[in-house]
């Protein structure tokens, strides 16, 4: 848990140091990441009834990070 708290602190410290445009880009990326993760986990829950394996809660964090990275690229291209 200490490593996770340190990572969370480092992310927040980086966001606090950004200018307004970069913060807007990150807000857009985080919002898209949140929505993408919510939709994927919701759909996965329905698909579990068709035979897919159970999605552990521990897998949500890497999924959200992947969506955040992809969404960051999309959001950054939007403001060029």
C-alpha positions in Angstrom: 0.0 0.0 0.0 2.9 2.4 0.6 3.9 2.1 -3.0 0.3 2.8 -4.2 0.1 5.8 -1.9 3.4 7.1 -3.2 2.3 6.7 -6.8 -1.0 8.5 -6.1 0.9 11.4 -4.4 3.3 11.6 -7.3 0.5 11.8 -9.8 -1.4 14.5 -7.9 1.8 16.5 -7.4 2.4 16.4 -11.1 -1.1 17.5 -11.9 -0.9 20.4 -9.4 2.3 21.7 -11.2 0.7 21.7 -14.7 -0.5 24.8 -16.5 -4.2 25.2 -17.3 -4.1 23.6 -20.7 -2.3 20.5 -19.5 -4.7 20.2 -16.6 -7.6 20.4 -19.1 -6.0 17.7 -21.2 -5.6 15.5 -18.1 -9.1 16.2 -17.0 -10.4 15.1 -20.4 -8.2 12.0 -20.3 -9.2 11.0 -16.8 -12.9 11.5 -17.6 -12.6 9.4 -20.8 -10.6 6.8 -18.8 -13.3 6.7 -16.1 -16.1 6.3 -18.6 -14.2 3.6 -20.6 -13.4 1.6 -17.5 -17.0 1.9 -16.3 -18.4 0.7 -19.6 -15.9 -2.1 -20.0 -16.4 -3.5 -16.5 -20.2 -3.2 -16.8 -20.1 -5.0 -20.1 -17.8 -7.6 -18.7 -20.2 -8.3 -15.8 -22.9 -9.1 -18.3 -20.5 -11.3 -20.4 -19.6 -13.3 -17.3 -23.0 -15.0 -17.6 -22.0 -16.2 -21.0 -18.8 -17.9 -19.7 -16.1 -15.3 -19.4 -14.0 -15.6 -16.3 -14.7 -13.4 -13.3 -13.0 -10.0 -13.5 -11.2 -9.4 -10.3 -11.3 -5.9 -8.8 -7.5 -5.9 -8.8 -7.6 -5.8 -12.7 -9.6 -2.5 -12.7 -6.5 -0.3 -11.9 -4.4 -1.5 -14.9 -7.4 -1.2 -17.2 -8.0 2.4 -16.0 -4.3 3.2 -16.5 -4.3 1.8 -20.0 -7.4 3.9 -20.8 -5.8 7.0 -19.2 -2.8 6.6 -21.5 -4.8 6.1 -24.6 -7.2 8.9 -23.6 -4.3 11.2 -22.9 -3.1 10.8 -26.5 -6.6 11.5 -27.8 -7.1 14.5 -25.6 -3.7 16.0 -26.5 -4.4 15.6 -30.2 -7.7 17.4 -29.7 -6.0 20.6 -28.5 -3.3 20.8 -31.3 
